[in-house]
C-alpha cells in the first residue's frame, strides 16, 4: 500500500510529467495565449462601455430617485429642492378599484392632482358644507402650502366650489406618512377619524367606509414601501456606531490572522481535534439512537401501530425509526474509521501541505492584501452594472396625456386619455367642456431605436457584468497561483524566492493570459446564464406547472448547478497551470485534470480536510465576532465612562448584522488566499513527485516534513 501510494500514480490519465533540468518555477519565456478570446473580450468591454455611455446620455436616474408632481417637476430636486414629498389631493382615487383609469396609469400614479410639499399632512381636515356658501373666501378655507403653486389664495377670485372642482386645492386631508417620498395614509391613525370628517361632500357617509376604503387601497403600498423612516433610523444608527463597527471588523481581521498563524504551528493538533470531535459526535449519536430504540421497544411502539401519516413527528416515536438511524450512523462511523486507518498517510500529507501553505504566506504577506485589489475591481463591476441598469431603465422621455380628474362634467366623457400634453405648458382652459382635465404622467417613451432595444441592452448589461466578475476572480486566482508556485519551486527557501512575487505574477497575468482567463470566464458565464434562464422560466411558469414539468425543471437546475461547480473546479486548477507554464486554457485544463485524476485519492482527502478546517476557521471568526458584537451592541457589555450606550440605537441588530457580514467577507478574503495557496502547492507537489526522484540530478523541491512523511529524501553530494 505504501509503495503504491508513493510511486504509483494512475497512468490511465496521461503520462506523468517528465524531468526538465531547466524548470525551476513559473517560466519566464512565455507568449500570449488564446488571443482570439482576448480580442472578443476586449470587443465586449468596448461595447459595454458604449452601452454605459448611451445610457448616461439618454437616462435620467432622477425618475427613480425622486417622485414627479403633476407638472412634471421632481420633488426634492431643482425648484422643489425644499419640498421632498409628493402629496395626492384625493388619495381615494388611488384607492378606488372602480376607477378604470388607475389600471391604465403606471407605477404609483393616480388620476388626481399631485404637488410637492415640505411636510406630509399629519391631521384630519376637510372642507365643510358651510364653506361652499357664496361669499366664503378661499384664503379662509384652504392652506396655501397644499394648493397648486400657480394659485394665489390671497388674490384669486375663484369660489371654493370652483377650486375644489378644478382640483386646485384638496377638499380634505388625512394623517399621512412619507414612503419613497410620497405621502401615504398613516394606517395607525385611521381608527381615530372624527365623525364630522365623513360629512364632507365627496367622502363616504360612514367613517368606517372611509377608513376601509383608504386601508384597502393603500395598505399594501404602505406595508411594502414605507421604508424611508426605517432607513433614516438605520442611517442614524450607523452614524453613531460606525467607529465600533470598524473595531469589530478589525477584530475579525486579527482573529483571521491569528487562526492562520496557528495553522502554521499547531495544524496537526487542530485537524486531529476536529477528527476526534467528529468521531465522538458519531459515537454519541449511536448511543442516543440505541437508547431511544431500547426505550420504544419496551413500550412496544412499532410502526405497524402507526401506519402511514403525513405527520412525520409521529415516526420519531416508533422503534423502527431509531433502529434505521442507528444502522446508518454505525455505517458512517465505520467508514470514517476505515478511512482514517487506510488513508492516514494521505491525511498527514494534507497536514504538511497546510503547514507549508502557512509558511508560504508568511514569506509573502502581501498576498493577504491582494484580495483588496480583487474586491475593489468587483466593486467597480457591480457599481458600473447597477448604474448602467438604472440609466437604461430611465432612458425614455416621460409621456403625459390629458386625463379628466372628475367625471361629473358631461364633456369629460369625450376625453379618453389619448391626447399627449406638456404638463409645464398645459392649460385646462383649452378644454372648456371638461374643467377638470389635467396633464398626467403615463409612462416612458418606447418609440425610439434606443428605447425599443432596451430589453436587449439590459440583457447585454447582465451578461457582460457576469463575464467581468468571473474574469476579475480569475485574475486574482491566477496571480496568487503564480506567486505561490514561485515559492514552492524555490529550492532554497526563502533565499531563492523572487522579489515581489505577487506583483510579478500580476503583471505576467495581465500581459500574457488575458485571453485564457477570459476563455475560462466565458465558459462559466454561459453556464450561469443558463441557470438564470431556468430560474426565470421556473418562476414565470410555476403556477401552470404539472408535477412532470416541475421534476424536469428541478433536474435541469440541479444538473447545471453541478456543472457550474465542476467548471469552477476545472477553471481554478487550469489557472494554476497557466500561471506556472504559460500555456493556453484548454491545454492547461487538460493537464491539470489529468494530473489530479492520476492522484484522485490524494485529491479527495486533501480537499475534504482543508474544506473542513477552513469551514471551522470561518465559523470561528464569524461566530466569535458575531457573539461579541451582540453582547456589545445589545448593552450587555458596558464600557468605562459609558461613552457609548446601546440604548441610543433604534435597531441594535443592524450594526450586529453589518459586523457579521463584514467579518464573513474579511474571513473569506483571508481564507480564499489560504485555500488558493493549498491548491497551488498541492499541484506543485504532485508534479514534484512525478518529475523528480531525490537524486542529485533530480532533487525534490518539497519541504523536509513532506519528504519525511513519504519516506523520501534528497541525496547529498559527497
C-alpha positions as CSV (number, residue, x, y, z in Angstrom):
1,X,0.0,0.0,0.0
2,X,2.8,2.4,1.0
3,X,4.8,1.8,-2.2
4,X,1.8,2.2,-4.4
5,X,0.9,5.5,-2.6
6,X,4.4,6.9,-3.1
7,X,5.3,5.8,-6.6
8,X,2.2,4.5,-8.4
9,X,0.0,7.3,-9.8
10,X,-2.7,6.1,-12.1
11,X,-1.3,6.3,-15.6
12,X,-4.7,5.9,-17.2
13,X,-5.0,9.7,-17.5
14,X,-1.9,10.5,-19.4
15,X,1.8,10.1,-18.8
16,X,3.4,11.5,-15.7
17,X,5.3,14.8,-16.1
18,X,8.9,14.4,-17.3
19,X,12.0,15.8,-15.7
20,X,13.2,19.2,-17.1
21,X,16.6,20.3,-15.8
22,X,15.8,24.0,-16.8
23,X,12.5,24.2,-14.8
24,X,12.6,26.0,-11.5
25,X,9.2,27.6,-11.2
26,X,6.9,29.7,-13.3
27,X,8.6,30.0,-16.7
28,X,9.8,33.4,-17.8
29,X,9.7,32.9,-21.6
30,X,6.0,32.7,-22.5
31,X,3.7,34.2,-25.1
32,X,0.2,35.5,-25.3
33,X,-2.4,32.7,-25.1
34,X,-6.0,32.5,-26.5
35,X,-5.6,35.7,-28.5
36,X,-9.0,35.3,-30.3
37,X,-10.8,35.2,-27.0
38,X,-8.8,38.1,-25.7
39,X,-9.9,40.1,-28.8
40,X,-13.5,39.0,-28.2
41,X,-13.4,40.1,-24.6
42,X,-11.9,43.5,-25.5
43,X,-14.7,44.0,-28.0
44,X,-17.3,43.1,-25.4
45,X,-15.7,45.5,-22.9
46,X,-15.7,48.3,-25.5
47,X,-19.4,47.5,-26.3
48,X,-20.1,47.6,-22.6
49,X,-18.5,51.0,-22.3
50,X,-20.6,52.2,-25.3
51,X,-23.8,50.9,-23.7
52,X,-22.9,52.8,-20.5
53,X,-22.2,56.0,-22.4
54,X,-25.5,55.8,-24.3
55,X,-27.4,55.0,-21.1
56,X,-25.7,58.0,-19.4
57,X,-26.6,60.3,-22.3
58,X,-30.3,59.2,-22.5
59,X,-31.0,58.2,-19.0
60,X,-32.1,60.2,-16.0
61,X,-31.9,58.4,-12.6
62,X,-34.0,61.2,-11.1
63,X,-37.0,59.3,-12.4
64,X,-36.2,56.6,-9.9
65,X,-34.8,58.7,-7.0
66,X,-37.4,61.5,-6.9
67,X,-41.2,61.5,-7.4
68,X,-42.8,63.8,-10.0
69,X,-45.7,66.2,-9.4
70,X,-48.5,66.8,-11.9
71,X,-46.5,69.5,-13.8
72,X,-43.5,67.1,-14.4
73,X,-41.2,68.7,-11.9
74,X,-39.2,66.5,-9.5
75,X,-39.9,66.8,-5.8
76,X,-36.7,67.3,-3.7
77,X,-34.8,68.5,-6.7
78,X,-34.3,71.7,-8.6
79,X,-37.1,74.3,-7.9
80,X,-38.6,71.9,-5.4
81,X,-35.4,71.2,-3.5
82,X,-37.1,72.2,-0.2
83,X,-40.2,70.2,-1.0
84,X,-39.2,66.5,-1.0
85,X,-42.6,64.9,-0.5
86,X,-45.4,64.2,-3.1
87,X,-48.9,64.9,-1.9
88,X,-52.0,63.4,-3.5
89,X,-55.1,65.7,-3.5
90,X,-57.6,62.9,-3.5
91,X,-56.0,59.7,-2.2
92,X,-59.3,57.9,-2.6
93,X,-58.9,57.9,-6.3
94,X,-55.7,55.9,-5.9
95,X,-57.6,53.5,-3.6
96,X,-60.8,53.1,-5.6
97,X,-60.7,49.9,-7.7
98,X,-63.8,51.0,-9.6
99,X,-61.8,53.8,-11.3
100,X,-60.7,52.3,-14.6
101,X,-58.0,55.0,-15.1
102,X,-56.0,53.5,-12.2
103,X,-55.4,50.4,-14.3
104,X,-54.1,52.5,-17.2
105,X,-51.6,54.5,-15.2
106,X,-48.2,53.1,-14.3
107,X,-46.3,53.0,-11.1
108,X,-47.8,54.9,-8.2
109,X,-49.6,57.5,-10.4
110,X,-53.2,58.4,-9.7
111,X,-55.8,60.4,-11.6
112,X,-55.6,63.3,-9.1
113,X,-53.5,66.4,-8.8
114,X,-50.1,65.9,-7.2
115,X,-47.9,68.6,-5.7
116,X,-44.6,68.8,-3.9
117,X,-44.8,69.7,-0.2
118,X,-42.3,70.3,2.6
119,X,-44.1,68.1,5.0
120,X,-46.8,65.5,4.7
121,X,-50.1,66.4,6.4
122,X,-50.4,64.9,9.8
123,X,-54.0,65.8,10.8
124,X,-57.6,65.3,9.7
125,X,-59.1,68.3,7.8
126,X,-61.9,68.7,5.3
127,X,-64.0,71.4,3.6
128,X,-67.3,71.6,5.5
129,X,-70.7,72.1,3.7
130,X,-70.8,75.6,5.2
131,X,-67.6,76.6,3.3
132,X,-69.4,76.3,0.0
133,X,-71.8,79.2,0.7
134,X,-71.4,82.1,-1.7
135,X,-69.0,84.8,-0.4
136,X,-66.8,82.5,1.5
137,X,-63.2,83.5,0.8
138,X,-60.8,80.7,-0.4
139,X,-58.0,82.0,1.8
140,X,-60.1,81.3,4.9
141,X,-60.7,77.7,3.9
142,X,-57.6,76.3,2.2
143,X,-53.9,76.0,3.2
144,X,-51.7,77.7,0.6
145,X,-48.9,75.0,1.2
146,X,-51.3,72.3,0.0
147,X,-52.6,74.1,-3.1
148,X,-51.0,74.2,-6.6
149,X,-48.2,76.8,-6.8
150,X,-49.9,78.7,-9.6
151,X,-52.9,79.5,-7.3
152,X,-52.5,82.5,-5.0
153,X,-55.3,82.3,-2.4
154,X,-54.8,86.0,-1.5
155,X,-55.6,87.2,-5.0
156,X,-57.9,84.6,-6.5
157,X,-61.5,85.4,-7.4
158,X,-62.4,81.7,-7.7
159,X,-65.0,80.3,-5.3
160,X,-64.4,77.4,-3.0
161,X,-66.5,75.0,-5.2
162,X,-64.6,76.1,-8.3
163,X,-61.3,75.5,-6.6
164,X,-62.4,72.0,-5.5
165,X,-63.9,71.0,-8.8
166,X,-60.7,72.0,-10.7
167,X,-58.5,70.4,-8.0
168,X,-56.5,73.5,-7.4
169,X,-56.6,72.7,-3.7
170,X,-57.6,69.5,-1.9
171,X,-61.0,69.3,-0.3
172,X,-59.7,67.1,2.5
173,X,-56.5,65.7,4.0
174,X,-55.7,62.9,6.4
175,X,-52.7,62.0,8.5
176,X,-50.0,60.7,6.2
177,X,-46.5,59.3,6.4
178,X,-43.8,59.5,3.8
179,X,-42.8,56.4,1.9
180,X,-40.4,56.6,-1.0
181,X,-41.0,60.4,-1.0
182,X,-44.8,60.0,-1.3
183,X,-47.4,60.9,1.3
184,X,-49.4,57.8,2.0
185,X,-52.1,57.4,4.7
186,X,-50.9,56.6,8.2
187,X,-52.9,53.4,8.7
188,X,-52.4,53.5,12.5
189,X,-54.2,56.8,12.8
190,X,-57.2,55.9,10.6
191,X,-59.0,54.4,13.5
192,X,-59.5,57.8,15.1
193,X,-61.3,59.5,12.2
194,X,-63.6,62.3,13.6
195,X,-67.3,61.8,12.9
196,X,-67.6,65.2,11.3
197,X,-65.0,64.2,8.8
198,X,-67.3,61.9,6.9
199,X,-70.0,64.6,6.5
200,X,-67.7,66.2,3.9
201,X,-69.2,66.2,0.4
202,X,-67.3,63.7,-1.8
203,X,-66.4,61.3,1.0
204,X,-68.3,58.1,2.0
205,X,-71.0,58.9,4.5
206,X,-69.7,56.4,7.1
207,X,-66.5,56.8,9.0
208,X,-65.9,53.0,8.7
209,X,-66.4,53.1,5.0
210,X,-63.9,55.9,4.6
211,X,-61.3,54.1,6.7
212,X,-61.9,50.8,5.0
213,X,-61.6,52.4,1.5
214,X,-58.3,54.0,2.4
215,X,-56.9,50.9,4.1
216,X,-57.9,48.6,1.2
217,X,-56.4,50.8,-1.4
218,X,-53.2,51.9,0.2
219,X,-52.4,49.3,2.9
220,X,-50.4,47.1,0.7
221,X,-48.4,50.0,-0.7
222,X,-47.6,51.3,2.8
223,X,-46.6,47.8,4.1
224,X,-44.3,47.3,1.0
225,X,-42.8,50.8,0.6
226,X,-42.8,52.5,4.0
227,X,-39.1,52.1,4.4
228,X,-37.8,55.6,4.4
229,X,-38.3,56.3,8.1
230,X,-36.7,52.9,8.9
231,X,-33.9,53.8,6.6
232,X,-33.3,57.1,8.3
233,X,-33.2,55.4,11.7
234,X,-30.8,52.8,10.4
235,X,-28.6,55.7,9.0
236,X,-28.7,57.3,12.4
237,X,-27.6,54.0,14.0
238,X,-24.7,53.8,11.5
239,X,-23.7,57.4,12.1
240,X,-23.5,56.8,15.9
241,X,-22.0,53.3,15.9
242,X,-19.6,53.2,12.9
243,X,-16.4,53.5,15.0
244,X,-17.4,50.4,16.9
245,X,-18.4,48.6,13.7
246,X,-14.8,49.3,12.4
247,X,-13.4,48.0,15.7
248,X,-15.4,44.8,15.2
249,X,-14.1,44.4,11.6
250,X,-10.5,45.0,12.9
251,X,-11.1,42.2,15.5
252,X,-12.3,39.9,12.7
253,X,-9.1,40.6,10.7
254,X,-6.9,39.9,13.7
255,X,-8.8,36.7,14.6
256,X,-8.4,35.6,11.0
257,X,-4.6,36.3,11.0
258,X,-4.3,34.5,14.4
259,X,-6.1,31.4,13.0
260,X,-3.8,31.3,10.0
261,X,-0.8,31.7,12.3
262,X,-2.0,28.9,14.5
263,X,-2.2,26.7,11.4
264,X,1.5,27.1,10.9
265,X,2.4,25.8,14.3
266,X,-0.4,23.5,15.5
267,X,-2.2,22.4,12.3
268,X,-1.8,18.7,13.3
269,X,-3.4,19.3,16.7
270,X,-6.3,21.3,15.2
271,X,-7.0,18.7,12.5
272,X,-6.9,15.7,14.8
273,X,-9.1,17.6,17.3
274,X,-11.6,18.1,14.5
275,X,-11.4,14.4,13.5
276,X,-11.8,13.2,17.1
277,X,-14.7,15.6,17.7
278,X,-16.4,14.1,14.6
279,X,-15.9,10.6,15.8
280,X,-17.1,11.5,19.3
281,X,-20.2,13.1,17.8
282,X,-20.9,10.0,15.8
283,X,-20.4,7.7,18.9
284,X,-22.8,9.9,20.9
285,X,-25.4,9.7,18.1
286,X,-25.1,5.9,18.1
287,X,-25.5,5.7,21.8
288,X,-28.5,8.0,21.8
289,X,-30.2,6.1,19.0
290,X,-29.7,2.8,20.8
291,X,-31.2,4.4,24.0
292,X,-34.2,5.6,22.1
293,X,-34.6,2.3,20.3
294,X,-34.5,0.3,23.6
295,X,-37.0,2.7,25.2
296,X,-39.6,2.5,22.5
297,X,-39.0,-1.3,22.2
298,X,-40.0,-1.7,25.8
299,X,-43.2,0.3,25.1
300,X,-43.9,-1.9,22.1
301,X,-44.1,1.3,19.9
302,X,-44.0,-0.2,16.4
303,X,-44.6,1.3,13.0
304,X,-47.4,-1.2,12.5
305,X,-49.4,0.6,15.1
306,X,-48.9,4.0,13.4
307,X,-49.3,3.2,9.7
308,X,-48.9,5.9,7.1
309,X,-49.3,9.5,8.2
310,X,-48.2,13.0,6.9
311,X,-47.2,14.0,10.5
312,X,-43.5,13.0,10.4
313,X,-43.1,13.8,14.1
314,X,-45.1,10.6,14.7
315,X,-42.4,8.4,13.2
316,X,-39.9,9.6,15.9
317,X,-42.0,7.7,18.5
318,X,-41.5,4.3,17.0
319,X,-38.6,1.9,17.4
320,X,-38.0,1.2,13.7
321,X,-37.1,4.8,13.0
322,X,-34.4,4.9,15.7
323,X,-33.1,1.5,14.5
324,X,-32.7,2.8,11.0
325,X,-30.9,5.9,12.1
326,X,-28.7,3.7,14.4
327,X,-27.7,1.5,11.5
328,X,-26.9,4.5,9.3
329,X,-24.8,6.1,11.9
330,X,-22.9,2.9,12.5
331,X,-22.1,2.5,8.8
332,X,-20.9,6.1,8.6
333,X,-18.8,5.8,11.7
334,X,-17.2,2.6,10.3
335,X,-16.5,4.3,7.0
336,X,-14.8,7.2,8.8
337,X,-12.7,4.8,11.0
338,X,-11.6,2.7,8.0
339,X,-10.8,5.9,6.0
340,X,-8.6,7.1,8.9
341,X,-6.8,3.7,9.1
342,X,-6.1,3.2,5.4
343,X,-5.6,6.9,4.5
344,X,-3.7,8.1,7.5
345,X,-0.6,8.8,5.4
346,X,-2.5,11.0,3.0
347,X,-4.1,12.9,5.9
348,X,-0.5,13.5,7.2
349,X,0.3,14.8,3.7
350,X,-2.6,17.2,3.8
351,X,-1.5,18.5,7.2
352,X,2.0,19.0,6.0
353,X,0.7,20.9,2.9
354,X,-1.4,23.1,5.2
355,X,1.7,23.9,7.3
356,X,3.7,24.6,4.2
357,X,1.0,27.0,2.9
358,X,1.2,28.9,6.2
359,X,5.0,29.2,5.6
360,X,4.5,30.4,2.1
361,X,2.0,33.1,3.1
362,X,4.4,34.1,5.9
363,X,7.1,34.7,3.3
364,X,4.8,36.8,1.1
365,X,2.4,38.7,3.4
366,X,1.4,40.9,0.5
367,X,-0.7,38.0,-0.8
368,X,-3.1,38.6,2.1
369,X,-3.7,42.2,0.9
370,X,-4.3,41.1,-2.7
371,X,-8.0,40.3,-2.1
372,X,-8.5,44.0,-1.5
373,X,-7.5,44.6,-5.2
374,X,-9.9,41.9,-6.3
375,X,-12.6,43.4,-4.0
376,X,-12.1,46.9,-5.4
377,X,-12.4,45.6,-9.0
378,X,-15.5,43.6,-8.2
379,X,-16.9,46.8,-6.6
380,X,-16.3,48.7,-9.8
381,X,-18.0,46.0,-11.8
382,X,-21.1,46.0,-9.5
383,X,-21.3,49.8,-9.4
384,X,-21.0,50.1,-13.2
385,X,-23.6,47.4,-13.7
386,X,-26.0,49.0,-11.3
387,X,-25.6,52.5,-12.7
388,X,-26.0,51.3,-16.2
389,X,-29.1,49.3,-15.4
390,X,-30.7,52.4,-13.7
391,X,-29.8,54.7,-16.5
392,X,-31.1,52.3,-19.1
393,X,-34.4,51.9,-17.2
394,X,-34.9,55.6,-17.2
395,X,-33.7,56.5,-20.7
396,X,-37.1,57.2,-22.2
397,X,-38.7,60.6,-22.2
398,X,-41.8,60.8,-19.9
399,X,-45.2,60.8,-21.7
400,X,-48.1,62.8,-20.4
401,X,-51.7,62.6,-21.5
402,X,-54.8,64.6,-20.9
403,X,-56.9,62.8,-18.2
404,X,-60.2,64.1,-16.6
405,X,-59.8,64.2,-12.8
406,X,-63.6,64.4,-12.2
407,X,-66.2,62.8,-14.5
408,X,-69.1,64.8,-13.0
409,X,-69.0,67.0,-16.1
410,X,-70.6,65.6,-19.1
411,X,-68.0,66.8,-21.5
412,X,-65.3,64.8,-19.7
413,X,-66.5,61.5,-21.2
414,X,-65.1,62.5,-24.6
415,X,-61.6,62.7,-23.1
416,X,-60.1,59.2,-23.2
417,X,-56.5,59.9,-22.2
418,X,-55.1,59.5,-25.8
419,X,-54.1,63.2,-26.2
420,X,-50.5,63.9,-25.2
421,X,-49.6,67.1,-23.4
422,X,-46.8,69.0,-21.8
423,X,-47.5,69.5,-18.1
424,X,-45.4,72.7,-17.8
425,X,-47.4,74.4,-20.5
426,X,-50.8,72.7,-20.1
427,X,-53.8,74.9,-19.7
428,X,-57.2,73.4,-18.7
429,X,-59.0,76.3,-20.3
430,X,-58.2,74.6,-23.7
431,X,-60.9,72.0,-22.7
432,X,-63.9,74.2,-21.7
433,X,-66.2,71.2,-21.8
434,X,-64.1,69.5,-19.1
435,X,-62.8,71.9,-16.5
436,X,-61.1,69.1,-14.5
437,X,-58.9,68.0,-17.4
438,X,-55.3,67.5,-16.3
439,X,-52.0,66.5,-17.7
440,X,-51.0,63.2,-16.1
441,X,-47.8,61.1,-16.4
442,X,-48.5,57.8,-18.2
443,X,-45.2,56.0,-18.9
444,X,-41.8,56.5,-20.6
445,X,-41.3,56.8,-24.4
446,X,-40.5,53.4,-26.0
447,X,-40.7,54.5,-29.7
448,X,-37.0,55.4,-30.3
449,X,-34.5,52.9,-31.7
450,X,-32.6,53.0,-28.4
451,X,-35.7,52.5,-26.3
452,X,-37.0,49.7,-28.5
453,X,-33.9,47.7,-27.8
454,X,-33.9,48.5,-24.0
455,X,-34.6,44.8,-23.0
456,X,-31.7,43.6,-25.2
457,X,-29.4,46.2,-23.8
458,X,-30.3,45.1,-20.2
459,X,-29.5,41.5,-21.1
460,X,-26.2,42.6,-22.6
461,X,-25.5,44.6,-19.4
462,X,-26.2,41.5,-17.3
463,X,-24.1,39.1,-19.4
464,X,-21.2,41.5,-19.7
465,X,-21.4,42.0,-15.9
466,X,-21.2,38.3,-15.2
467,X,-18.3,37.9,-17.6
468,X,-16.4,40.8,-16.0
469,X,-17.0,39.5,-12.5
470,X,-15.7,36.0,-13.4
471,X,-12.7,37.5,-15.2
472,X,-11.8,39.6,-12.1
473,X,-11.9,36.5,-9.9
474,X,-9.9,34.5,-12.4
475,X,-7.2,37.3,-12.5
476,X,-7.0,37.1,-8.7
477,X,-6.7,33.3,-8.7
478,X,-4.0,33.2,-11.4
479,X,-2.0,35.9,-9.8
480,X,-1.9,34.2,-6.4
481,X,-1.2,30.8,-8.1
482,X,1.9,32.3,-9.8
483,X,3.2,33.8,-6.6
484,X,2.8,30.6,-4.5
485,X,4.2,28.4,-7.3
486,X,7.4,30.6,-7.3
487,X,7.6,29.8,-3.6
488,X,7.3,26.0,-4.0
489,X,9.8,25.8,-6.8
490,X,12.4,27.8,-5.0
491,X,14.9,25.1,-4.0
492,X,16.4,27.1,-1.1
493,X,13.6,28.8,0.7
494,X,13.4,31.8,1.3
495,X,16.6,32.7,-0.5
496,X,15.5,31.6,-4.0
497,X,12.1,33.3,-3.8
498,X,11.9,36.1,-6.3
499,X,11.4,39.7,-5.2
500,X,7.8,40.9,-5.3
501,X,6.4,37.6,-6.3
502,X,2.7,38.8,-6.2
503,X,3.4,41.9,-8.3
504,X,5.4,40.0,-10.8
505,X,2.7,37.3,-11.1
506,X,0.1,40.0,-11.6
507,X,2.0,41.7,-14.4
508,X,2.6,38.3,-16.1
509,X,-1.1,37.5,-15.9
510,X,-2.2,40.8,-17.5
511,X,0.5,40.8,-20.1
512,X,0.1,37.2,-21.4
513,X,-3.0,35.5,-20.2
514,X,-6.0,37.8,-20.5
515,X,-7.3,35.7,-23.3
516,X,-7.1,32.4,-21.4
517,X,-8.7,33.9,-18.3
518,X,-11.4,35.4,-20.5
519,X,-12.0,32.0,-22.1
520,X,-12.4,30.2,-18.8
521,X,-14.7,33.0,-17.5
522,X,-16.8,32.9,-20.6
523,X,-17.5,29.1,-20.2
524,X,-18.5,29.7,-16.6
525,X,-20.7,32.7,-17.6
526,X,-22.6,30.7,-20.2
527,X,-23.5,28.1,-17.6
528,X,-24.6,30.8,-15.2
529,X,-26.7,32.5,-17.8
530,X,-28.4,29.1,-18.5
531,X,-29.1,28.7,-14.8
532,X,-30.6,32.2,-14.6
533,X,-32.9,31.4,-17.6
534,X,-34.0,28.2,-15.9
535,X,-34.8,30.1,-12.7
536,X,-36.7,32.7,-14.7
537,X,-38.7,30.0,-16.5
538,X,-39.5,28.2,-13.2
539,X,-40.6,31.5,-11.6
540,X,-42.9,32.5,-14.5
541,X,-44.5,29.1,-15.1
542,X,-44.7,27.9,-11.5
543,X,-48.5,28.3,-11.3
544,X,-49.1,26.4,-14.5
545,X,-46.6,23.5,-14.0
546,X,-47.7,20.0,-13.6
547,X,-45.6,17.5,-11.5
548,X,-43.7,16.2,-14.5
549,X,-42.7,19.7,-15.6
550,X,-41.6,20.6,-12.1
551,X,-39.5,17.4,-11.9
552,X,-37.8,18.2,-15.3
553,X,-37.0,21.8,-14.3
554,X,-35.7,20.7,-10.9
555,X,-33.4,18.1,-12.6
556,X,-32.2,20.7,-15.1
557,X,-31.4,23.2,-12.3
558,X,-29.6,20.5,-10.3
559,X,-27.5,19.4,-13.3
560,X,-26.5,22.9,-14.2
561,X,-25.7,23.7,-10.6
562,X,-23.4,20.7,-10.5
563,X,-21.9,21.7,-13.9
564,X,-21.2,25.2,-12.6
565,X,-19.3,23.7,-9.6
566,X,-17.3,21.4,-11.8
567,X,-16.3,24.2,-14.2
568,X,-15.2,26.3,-11.3
569,X,-13.1,23.5,-10.1
570,X,-11.6,22.9,-13.5
571,X,-11.0,26.6,-14.1
572,X,-9.3,27.1,-10.7
573,X,-6.8,24.3,-11.5
574,X,-6.4,25.4,-15.1
575,X,-5.4,28.9,-13.9
576,X,-2.8,27.4,-11.6
577,X,-1.2,25.6,-14.6
578,X,-1.5,28.7,-16.7
579,X,0.4,30.7,-14.1
580,X,3.2,28.1,-13.9
581,X,3.6,27.0,-17.5
582,X,2.0,29.8,-19.6
583,X,0.1,27.5,-21.9
584,X,-3.4,28.2,-23.3
585,X,-6.6,27.4,-21.3
586,X,-7.6,24.1,-22.9
587,X,-4.1,22.6,-22.6
588,X,-3.8,23.8,-19.0
589,X,-7.2,22.5,-18.1
590,X,-6.4,19.1,-19.6
591,X,-3.0,18.8,-17.9
592,X,-4.4,19.9,-14.5
593,X,-7.4,17.4,-14.8
594,X,-5.1,14.5,-15.8
595,X,-2.7,15.3,-13.0
596,X,-5.5,15.3,-10.4
597,X,-7.1,12.1,-11.8
598,X,-3.7,10.3,-11.6
599,X,-3.8,11.2,-7.8
600,X,-7.5,11.1,-7.2
601,X,-7.4,9.7,-3.7
602,X,-4.9,12.4,-2.5
603,X,-7.2,15.0,-4.1
604,X,-10.3,13.8,-2.3
605,X,-8.6,13.5,1.1
606,X,-6.8,16.9,0.9
607,X,-9.9,18.7,-0.4
608,X,-12.1,17.4,2.5
609,X,-9.5,18.0,5.2
610,X,-8.8,21.6,4.1
611,X,-12.5,22.3,3.5
612,X,-13.5,21.2,7.0
613,X,-10.6,23.1,8.5
614,X,-11.4,26.3,6.6
615,X,-15.1,26.0,7.4
616,X,-14.3,25.8,11.1
617,X,-11.9,28.7,10.7
618,X,-14.6,30.9,9.1
619,X,-17.2,29.7,11.7
620,X,-14.8,30.6,14.5
621,X,-14.2,34.1,13.1
622,X,-17.7,35.0,12.1
623,X,-19.4,33.3,15.1
624,X,-16.9,34.7,17.7
625,X,-17.1,38.3,16.4
626,X,-20.9,38.0,16.0
627,X,-21.4,36.9,19.6
628,X,-19.0,39.6,20.8
629,X,-20.9,42.3,18.8
630,X,-24.2,41.0,20.1
631,X,-23.2,41.4,23.7
632,X,-21.8,44.8,23.0
633,X,-24.5,46.4,20.9
634,X,-27.3,44.9,22.9
635,X,-25.9,46.6,26.0
636,X,-24.7,43.5,27.9
637,X,-21.1,44.8,27.8
638,X,-20.7,48.2,29.3
639,X,-17.8,50.5,28.5
640,X,-15.9,52.5,31.2
641,X,-17.3,56.0,31.3
642,X,-20.4,55.0,29.3
643,X,-19.1,56.7,26.2
644,X,-21.4,54.6,24.0
645,X,-24.8,53.3,25.1
646,X,-26.8,50.7,23.1
647,X,-30.0,52.3,24.4
648,X,-29.4,55.1,21.9
649,X,-29.7,52.8,18.9
650,X,-33.0,52.4,17.1
651,X,-32.2,48.9,15.8
652,X,-29.2,47.5,17.6
653,X,-29.3,44.4,15.3
654,X,-28.3,46.4,12.3
655,X,-24.7,47.1,13.5
656,X,-24.6,43.4,14.5
657,X,-25.6,42.3,11.0
658,X,-23.1,44.7,9.5
659,X,-20.3,43.4,11.7
660,X,-21.2,39.7,11.0
661,X,-21.4,40.3,7.2
662,X,-18.2,42.3,7.2
663,X,-16.5,39.6,9.3
664,X,-17.5,36.9,6.8
665,X,-16.1,39.0,3.9
666,X,-12.8,39.5,5.7
667,X,-12.6,35.9,6.8
668,X,-13.5,34.7,3.2
669,X,-10.8,37.0,1.8
670,X,-8.1,35.7,4.1
671,X,-9.1,32.0,3.8
672,X,-9.5,32.3,0.0
673,X,-5.9,33.2,-0.2
674,X,-5.0,30.3,2.0
675,X,-7.2,27.9,0.0
676,X,-5.5,29.1,-3.2
677,X,-2.1,28.5,-1.6
678,X,-3.0,25.0,-0.6
679,X,-4.4,24.1,-4.1
680,X,-1.3,25.6,-5.8
681,X,1.2,23.8,-3.6
682,X,-0.7,20.6,-4.0
683,X,-0.5,20.6,-7.8
684,X,3.2,21.6,-7.5
685,X,3.7,18.7,-5.0
686,X,2.1,16.2,-7.4
687,X,4.3,17.4,-10.2
688,X,7.4,17.3,-8.0
689,X,6.7,13.6,-7.3
690,X,6.4,12.9,-11.0
691,X,9.3,15.0,-12.2
692,X,12.0,14.2,-9.6
693,X,13.3,11.2,-7.6
694,X,15.5,12.8,-5.0
695,X,18.8,12.1,-6.8
696,X,21.5,14.8,-7.2
697,X,20.2,15.4,-10.8
698,X,16.5,15.3,-9.8
699,X,16.2,16.7,-6.3
700,X,12.8,17.2,-4.7
701,X,11.6,20.7,-4.1
702,X,9.1,19.7,-1.4
703,X,9.6,20.5,2.3
704,X,11.6,18.3,4.6
705,X,8.4,17.4,6.5
706,X,6.7,16.2,3.4
707,X,9.7,14.1,2.4
708,X,9.7,12.6,5.9
709,X,6.1,11.6,5.7
710,X,6.6,9.9,2.3
711,X,9.9,8.3,3.4
712,X,11.8,10.2,0.8
713,X,15.0,12.3,0.9
714,X,17.3,14.2,-1.3
715,X,20.7,12.6,-1.8
716,X,23.5,14.8,-0.5
717,X,26.7,15.5,-2.6
718,X,29.8,13.8,-1.1
